[in-house]
């Protein structure tokens, strides 16, 4: 857990023991890290990049030559003075330092690929948490609506009883029945949404879409959010994407320095031995160099290419930094809004709305208010309670986004 995000203890109401079939967030995240195919692909890509980097520093393979030299064409016979059995070995050597820059570039790109895999993992975890909390909201919203439907059925019984004794109009019964039916329709919509979101969660976990998803956790918001500047200082150091951008910019600089040295010649060393049956054997040593006579079409365009790549990576690094800063502003504002509104709903608005329902029900029993007033008050409570759990899901989703951008784990999930 990172103390920088100042996570406080969960409220006592949320600290109660969970049932055995609860799908815990920590277990979901661990399974996604183990089984998500996209994350596995990113890890394999990083492994491939790491395996590629030593190749830039390796010398070209030497060439072994075997042959028969100076054989007469007529009869393929032998000339005692010229004919020999030949064995040769040649090796190309780049100008000192040329390969080093190329290897430094590839090693930087390999580190960037590994950080890209870390960034993929961070976004996967953020996405997992968002879907998880959306499912948690759906379950709790369905529970609130089911409880509201039971209250509406109780209202229907009161309305029917009043109508039976001639103290209420039949219209109240019809309105009560419509209210129950509408709530049933809303519950059905939530149930279908849950099926779709459960399939999405299973997909992220590398499971079949129809795998059952049990009950989920949705703790109340309880965190002290640091300022955006503090979050950005953390992100600048720990976010994998920003680190990868720095690695790519440094690798591009090494690439440009290697391109500058492409005009330097390569050396080619050849060793040969000729065995002559009747005379003294012969030995050959040759040293050759490459001539950059086509630099206008080869080396110079390569330098311009790598300079452009370097400028591109530096611009991307700046853009990513700015985008991260802006996104942290958005997510922190979303989390702070959800935190404050959720607390306001819990401590003030919902208790007052529930008191209004109790008062309206008592007044309706004695005929002081009509049924629509009672129904409106109860539906207001339903709306506020549903909104409160939606705000909880929004808060935790925003925190998950902050975690992905800062490269930290706040420990909001248990």
Secondary structure, DSSP 8 states (H G I E B T S, - for coil): --GGG-B----GGGSS---TT-B-HHHHHHHHHHH-HHHHHHHHHHHHHHHHHGGGGS----EEEEEEES--TTTT---TTT-EEEEEEEEEE--TTHHHHHHHHHHHHHHHHHHHHHHHHHHHHHHHHHHHHHHHHHHHHHHHHHHHHHHHHHHHHHHHHHHHTTSS-HHHHHHHHHHHHHHHHHHHHHHHHHHHHHHHHHHHTT--TT-----B------B----HHHHHHHHHHH-HHHHHHHHHHHHHHHHHHHHHGGGS--EEEEEEEEE-SSS--EEEEEEEE---TTTTTTHHHHHHHHHHHHHHHHHHHHHHHHHHHHHHHHHHHHHHHHHHHHHHIIIIIHHHHHHHHHHHHHHHHTTSS-HHHHHHHHHHHHHHHHHHHHHHHHHHHHHHHHHHHHT-------
